[in-house]
Amino acid sequence: MIDQLAKQLFTDAQQRMQELGNSDALPASQLKALLESGLRKLNLVTREEFDAQQAVLLRTREKIDKLEVQLQALLDCKND
């Protein structure tokens, strides 16, 4: 994922430098390494990992809601 994103960013950056005619730009290998290094520091996750965690959180929220209802029912019974 990071490699794919780095390649896309590299391609975009290289294209923009060519459009600007910037001959003082970093060599391609240095630019690519710089982009990859920066992306690795972002702690990115895949969409699949994100969706899986979101599903886990949703199930957990549902369980908590049920437990709160059960607890309230027990407290109501105790107070009667």
ZILIN-V377629 format. One record per pair of residues at least 4 apart in sequence whose C-alpha atoms are under 8 Angstrom apart, sorted by the first residue. I is the first residue (numbers start at 0). GAP is how many residues later the second one is. Records with the same first field share a line. If there is no record, write none. Layout:
BEGIN
I->GAP / GAP
END
This chain:
BEGIN
0->4 / 45
1->4 / 34 / 37 / 38 / 42
2->4 / 33
3->4
4->4
5->4 / 26 / 29 / 30 / 33
6->4 / 25
7->4
8->4 / 26
9->4 / 21 / 22 / 25
10->4
11->4
12->4
13->4 / 14
14->4
15->4
16->4 / 5 / 8
17->4
25->4 / 5
26->4
27->4
28->4
29->4
30->4
31->4
32->4
33->4
34->4
35->4
36->4
37->4
38->4 / 5
39->4
44->4 / 5
45->4
46->4
47->4
48->4
49->4
50->4
51->4
52->4
53->4
54->4
55->4
56->4
57->4
58->4
59->4
60->4
61->4
62->4
63->4
64->4
65->4
66->4
67->4
68->4
69->4
70->4
71->4
72->4
73->4
74->4
75->4
END
